[in-house]
C-alpha cells in the first residue's frame, strides 16, 4: 500500500485525502494543518491522523483540545509520497523539507513550474511523471484544457487554440474574496497565464484571455480550436464522449449553466457536489470549415483531484496510465 501524507487540508487537500482513502492501493498516513479550524475538526472526525504543519503552533491545537499525531516532519518521514496542498507559494517553501527526507512530492498548480521535474495531467503526459521526485499537478483550468486538447490533437491535430476563460471570483469558502460586484479582465494583458501553463504540459499553439466574474460555482471556457482536419460536429462529440473525464452534457438534461450542473452533481450523490469531469455542453459543439467551437465548465475545487491520485501512482511507478486512471475512476465513481 502506498503511504500518502497530505500537507494542507483545505479545498484541495481534503478532497485528495478522501480520494486517496478510496483507492484500493493507497493509505492516508495523515494530514497537516497550520491551525485548529473547522477543517482540522473535519480531519479528526474523519479519522485522519492530524499533524501540526507549524511546530510553533502545537499549543494552539492543545488549547482547543485537538489531539495531534505529531509534526509535519514526522508526517513527511512516514510517507512514501507527500501531496503538498498548501496555499500558492507555500509549496515552494516546503520543497527543502521533502528533499531533506528524500520523500517524493506533488505540488499544485499555484506553484511555479520550476518547483518540480514535470508539470502533469494524466491524459497528456502520464509517462513523464513516472519515477519523478517532484511533480506539479497543474491548475484546474490547465487540467481541463489539456484533457480537451489532447484527444483533439491526437485525432485531428490542433493548429491553433483560442480560449476565453470566464473565471469564478473565489471558492465558496473564500469570504476574503468578496463581496464582489464587478467584471474584471484578469489579467488585462494578453495572454493570461493559462496558455503558457498548458505549454508546460503539451506542445500546442494556444492563446488565452481571462475574465473574473462575481460567482463561486465554476469556471466556464469559450473554446475555439482550428483543427488539422474537418470532422463534423457529431464526430467530435463521439470523440469527447469516449473520454472518461469529459462529461458531454445531453441536451435533454436541460442544464443551462453552472448552477444546474452543481445541483445535478449534488442530486447524483457526488461528495460536496464535486464535478471531477470537464462538463462540455453537447449542443455547443460546432465545427465550421475545420474550426471547432464549444463551451465547457470546470469545477475549480475538484477537477485536479483524480490527477493527484494518478500522479501518486506515477511517482511511485506503481501502474501505467491505463491501469492507474481506470483504478482511480472506478474508486471515485467517475462518470455522470
C-alpha positions as CSV (number, residue, x, y, z in Angstrom):
1,X,0.0,0.0,0.0
2,X,1.3,3.4,-0.9
3,X,1.6,5.5,2.2
4,X,0.5,9.1,1.4
5,X,0.9,12.2,3.5
6,X,-1.1,15.3,2.8
7,X,0.4,18.7,3.8
8,X,-2.6,21.1,3.8
9,X,-6.2,20.1,4.4
10,X,-8.1,22.9,2.7
11,X,-10.1,23.0,-0.6
12,X,-7.8,20.6,-2.5
13,X,-6.2,18.7,0.4
14,X,-9.4,17.4,2.0
15,X,-10.6,16.2,-1.4
16,X,-7.4,14.5,-2.2
17,X,-7.4,12.8,1.2
18,X,-10.8,11.4,0.6
19,X,-9.9,10.3,-2.9
20,X,-6.7,8.6,-1.7
21,X,-8.6,6.8,1.1
22,X,-11.0,5.4,-1.6
23,X,-8.2,3.8,-3.6
24,X,-7.5,0.1,-3.1
25,X,-3.7,0.5,-3.2
26,X,-3.2,3.6,-1.0
27,X,-3.5,4.7,2.6
28,X,-3.5,8.2,4.1
29,X,-0.7,8.4,6.7
30,X,-2.1,11.7,7.9
31,X,-2.8,15.3,7.1
32,X,-1.1,18.5,8.3
33,X,-2.8,21.8,9.3
34,X,-1.5,25.1,10.4
35,X,-4.2,25.9,12.8
36,X,-7.1,24.2,14.7
37,X,-10.0,25.5,12.5
38,X,-13.1,23.7,11.2
39,X,-11.1,21.8,8.6
40,X,-8.9,20.4,11.3
41,X,-12.1,19.3,13.1
42,X,-13.3,17.6,9.9
43,X,-10.0,15.8,9.6
44,X,-10.4,14.5,13.2
45,X,-14.0,13.4,12.7
46,X,-13.0,11.5,9.6
47,X,-10.2,9.7,11.4
48,X,-7.2,11.2,9.7
49,X,-4.2,11.5,11.9
50,X,-3.6,15.2,12.3
51,X,-0.1,16.8,12.2
52,X,1.0,20.3,13.0
53,X,2.2,22.0,9.9
54,X,3.9,24.7,12.0
55,X,5.6,23.2,15.1
56,X,5.5,26.5,16.9
57,X,1.7,26.3,16.9
58,X,1.3,23.0,18.6
59,X,0.0,24.7,21.7
60,X,-2.9,26.3,19.7
61,X,-4.1,22.7,19.0
62,X,-3.7,21.7,22.6
63,X,-5.6,24.7,23.8
64,X,-8.5,23.7,21.6
65,X,-8.4,20.1,22.7
66,X,-7.4,18.9,19.3
67,X,-5.2,15.8,19.5
68,X,-2.1,15.7,17.3
69,X,-0.2,12.7,15.9
70,X,3.0,14.8,15.6
71,X,4.6,17.4,13.5
72,X,4.8,17.8,9.7
73,X,8.4,16.5,9.7
74,X,7.2,13.2,11.2
75,X,4.4,13.1,8.6
76,X,6.9,13.5,5.7
77,X,9.2,10.9,7.2
78,X,6.4,8.4,7.5
79,X,5.1,8.9,3.9
80,X,6.1,7.3,0.6
81,X,4.9,10.4,-1.2
82,X,3.6,13.7,0.1
83,X,0.9,15.8,-1.6
84,X,1.5,19.4,-0.9
85,X,-1.8,21.1,-0.9
86,X,-0.8,24.3,0.8
87,X,-1.7,27.8,-0.5
88,X,0.1,29.1,-3.5
89,X,3.7,29.9,-2.9
90,X,4.0,27.8,0.3
91,X,4.7,24.7,-1.6
92,X,7.9,26.1,-2.9
93,X,8.9,26.9,0.6
94,X,8.3,23.3,1.6
95,X,10.4,21.9,-1.1
96,X,13.5,21.6,1.1
97,X,11.5,19.8,3.7
98,X,10.6,17.0,1.3
99,X,14.1,16.8,-0.1
100,X,15.5,16.6,3.4
101,X,13.6,13.3,4.0
102,X,14.1,12.1,0.4
103,X,10.3,11.9,0.1
104,X,8.9,12.5,-3.4
105,X,6.3,15.3,-3.5
106,X,3.4,16.5,-5.5
107,X,2.8,20.2,-5.8
108,X,-0.3,22.1,-7.0
109,X,-0.8,24.4,-10.0
110,X,-0.5,27.6,-7.9
111,X,3.3,26.9,-7.7
112,X,5.7,28.0,-10.5
113,X,6.6,25.2,-12.9
114,X,10.2,25.1,-11.8
115,X,9.2,23.7,-8.4
116,X,9.0,20.3,-10.0
117,X,10.6,18.0,-12.5
118,X,7.4,17.8,-14.6
119,X,4.1,19.6,-14.9
120,X,1.4,16.9,-15.1
121,X,-2.1,15.9,-16.3
122,X,-2.7,12.2,-16.6
123,X,-4.3,12.4,-20.1
124,X,-1.5,14.4,-21.6
125,X,1.8,13.2,-20.1
126,X,1.5,10.5,-17.5
127,X,4.7,8.7,-18.5
128,X,6.8,11.8,-18.0
129,X,6.0,11.7,-14.2
130,X,6.9,8.0,-13.7
131,X,9.6,7.9,-11.1
132,X,9.9,11.6,-10.7
133,X,11.0,13.2,-7.4
134,X,8.7,16.2,-7.8
135,X,5.6,16.6,-9.9
136,X,3.4,19.7,-10.3
137,X,-0.3,18.9,-10.9
138,X,-1.3,21.9,-12.9
139,X,-4.3,24.1,-12.1
140,X,-7.9,23.4,-12.6
141,X,-8.2,25.4,-15.8
142,X,-5.0,24.0,-17.3
143,X,-6.1,20.5,-16.4
144,X,-9.4,20.9,-18.1
145,X,-7.9,22.4,-21.3
146,X,-5.3,19.7,-21.5
147,X,-8.0,17.0,-21.1
148,X,-9.9,18.6,-24.0
149,X,-7.0,19.4,-26.3
150,X,-5.1,16.1,-26.0
151,X,-7.7,13.9,-27.7
152,X,-8.4,16.6,-30.3
153,X,-4.7,16.8,-31.1
154,X,-4.3,13.0,-31.3
155,X,-7.3,12.6,-33.6
156,X,-7.3,15.7,-35.8
157,X,-4.2,17.8,-35.0
158,X,-4.5,21.2,-33.4
159,X,-3.3,24.1,-35.5
160,X,-4.4,26.8,-33.0
161,X,-6.5,27.1,-29.9
162,X,-8.1,30.2,-28.7
163,X,-9.8,30.2,-25.3
164,X,-11.7,32.8,-23.3
165,X,-11.8,31.8,-19.6
166,X,-14.7,33.2,-17.5
167,X,-13.4,32.6,-14.1
168,X,-15.1,32.4,-10.8
169,X,-14.3,35.2,-8.3
170,X,-13.5,32.9,-5.5
171,X,-14.3,29.5,-4.0
172,X,-17.5,29.3,-1.8
173,X,-15.4,29.4,1.4
174,X,-13.2,32.3,0.4
175,X,-15.1,35.1,2.1
176,X,-12.0,37.3,1.8
177,X,-12.6,37.5,-2.0
178,X,-15.9,39.4,-1.5
179,X,-18.3,40.9,-1.5
180,X,-17.8,41.2,-5.3
181,X,-19.7,43.3,-7.8
182,X,-17.6,43.7,-10.8
183,X,-16.4,42.0,-14.0
184,X,-12.6,42.2,-14.4
185,X,-10.2,41.4,-17.2
186,X,-7.9,39.0,-15.3
187,X,-5.3,39.9,-16.4
188,X,-5.9,42.9,-18.6
189,X,-2.8,41.8,-20.7
190,X,-2.8,39.0,-23.2
191,X,-2.2,36.1,-22.8
192,X,-3.4,35.0,-19.4
193,X,-1.1,32.6,-17.6
194,X,-3.2,29.6,-18.7
195,X,-1.8,29.3,-22.2
196,X,1.8,29.3,-21.2
197,X,1.0,26.9,-18.4
198,X,-0.6,24.5,-20.8
199,X,2.6,24.6,-22.8
200,X,4.5,23.2,-19.8
201,X,2.4,20.0,-20.3
202,X,1.8,19.7,-24.0
203,X,3.1,21.2,-27.3
204,X,0.2,23.3,-28.6
205,X,-0.2,26.7,-30.1
206,X,-2.7,28.5,-27.8
207,X,-3.8,31.9,-26.8
208,X,-5.9,32.5,-23.7
209,X,-7.6,35.5,-22.2
210,X,-9.4,35.7,-18.8
211,X,-12.3,37.4,-17.2
212,X,-13.2,37.2,-13.5
213,X,-16.9,37.4,-12.6
214,X,-18.8,37.5,-9.3
215,X,-19.5,33.8,-8.9
216,X,-18.2,30.9,-6.8
217,X,-19.6,27.9,-8.7
218,X,-17.3,27.0,-11.6
219,X,-15.2,28.4,-14.4
220,X,-16.6,28.4,-18.0
221,X,-14.4,28.3,-21.1
222,X,-15.4,29.5,-24.5
223,X,-13.2,27.4,-26.8
224,X,-12.2,27.8,-30.5
225,X,-9.8,25.3,-31.9
226,X,-8.5,25.3,-35.5
227,X,-8.2,21.6,-36.3
228,X,-5.9,19.9,-38.8
229,X,-8.9,18.1,-40.2
230,X,-12.6,18.9,-40.9
231,X,-14.7,16.5,-38.9
232,X,-18.4,17.1,-38.4
233,X,-19.8,18.1,-35.0
234,X,-21.2,14.6,-34.4
235,X,-17.7,13.0,-34.9
236,X,-16.2,15.4,-32.4
237,X,-19.0,14.8,-30.0
238,X,-18.4,11.0,-30.2
239,X,-14.7,11.5,-29.6
240,X,-15.3,13.6,-26.5
241,X,-18.0,11.2,-25.2
242,X,-15.3,8.5,-25.3
243,X,-13.1,10.4,-22.8
244,X,-13.7,9.1,-19.3
245,X,-13.0,12.5,-17.7
246,X,-15.2,14.6,-20.1
247,X,-19.0,14.7,-19.5
248,X,-20.8,15.8,-22.6
249,X,-24.0,17.3,-21.1
250,X,-27.0,15.9,-23.0
251,X,-29.5,18.5,-24.3
252,X,-32.3,16.5,-22.7
253,X,-30.9,17.3,-19.2
254,X,-31.9,21.0,-19.7
255,X,-28.7,22.1,-17.9
256,X,-28.2,25.7,-19.0
257,X,-25.5,26.8,-16.6
258,X,-23.1,26.1,-13.8
259,X,-25.8,26.3,-11.2
260,X,-27.7,23.4,-12.6
261,X,-24.5,21.4,-13.1
262,X,-23.7,21.7,-9.4
263,X,-27.3,20.9,-8.5
264,X,-27.2,17.8,-10.7
265,X,-23.9,16.7,-9.0
266,X,-25.4,17.1,-5.6
267,X,-28.5,15.2,-6.6
268,X,-26.4,12.4,-8.2
269,X,-24.7,11.9,-4.8
270,X,-21.3,13.4,-5.6
271,X,-19.4,14.2,-2.4
272,X,-19.5,18.0,-1.9
273,X,-21.3,18.3,-5.2
274,X,-17.9,17.8,-6.9
275,X,-17.5,17.5,-10.7
276,X,-14.2,15.8,-11.5
277,X,-15.0,15.8,-15.2
278,X,-14.9,18.6,-17.8
279,X,-18.5,19.5,-18.5
280,X,-19.0,20.2,-22.2
281,X,-22.4,21.3,-23.4
282,X,-23.3,18.9,-26.2
283,X,-25.3,21.4,-28.2
284,X,-22.4,23.9,-28.2
285,X,-20.1,21.6,-30.2
286,X,-19.9,23.2,-33.6
287,X,-17.5,22.7,-36.5
288,X,-17.2,25.2,-39.4
289,X,-14.6,24.6,-42.0
290,X,-12.2,22.9,-39.5
291,X,-12.9,25.4,-36.7
292,X,-14.3,23.8,-33.6
293,X,-16.3,25.8,-31.1
294,X,-17.7,24.7,-27.7
295,X,-18.4,25.7,-24.2
296,X,-17.2,23.8,-21.2
297,X,-17.4,24.2,-17.4
298,X,-14.6,23.4,-15.0
299,X,-15.2,22.8,-11.3
300,X,-12.2,24.5,-9.8
301,X,-12.4,22.7,-6.4
302,X,-12.3,19.2,-7.7
303,X,-11.1,18.5,-11.3
304,X,-7.5,18.1,-10.2
305,X,-8.3,15.5,-7.6
306,X,-8.1,12.4,-9.9
307,X,-5.0,13.9,-11.4
308,X,-3.3,14.0,-8.0
309,X,-4.2,10.3,-7.4
310,X,-2.7,9.3,-10.8
311,X,0.4,11.4,-10.2
312,X,0.9,9.5,-6.9
313,X,1.0,6.2,-8.8
314,X,3.2,7.6,-11.5
315,X,5.8,8.9,-9.0
316,X,5.8,5.6,-7.2
317,X,5.9,3.8,-10.5
318,X,3.0,1.6,-9.4
319,X,0.9,1.5,-12.6
320,X,0.9,2.6,-16.2
321,X,-1.6,5.2,-17.5
322,X,-4.4,2.9,-18.4
323,X,-4.3,0.9,-15.1
324,X,-4.0,4.0,-12.9
325,X,-6.8,6.0,-14.5
326,X,-9.1,3.0,-14.6
327,X,-8.4,2.3,-10.9
328,X,-8.8,6.0,-9.9
329,X,-12.0,6.4,-11.9
330,X,-13.6,3.2,-10.6
331,X,-12.8,4.1,-6.9
332,X,-14.2,7.6,-7.2
333,X,-17.2,6.7,-9.2
334,X,-16.3,8.7,-12.3
335,X,-19.0,9.2,-14.9
336,X,-22.3,11.0,-14.8
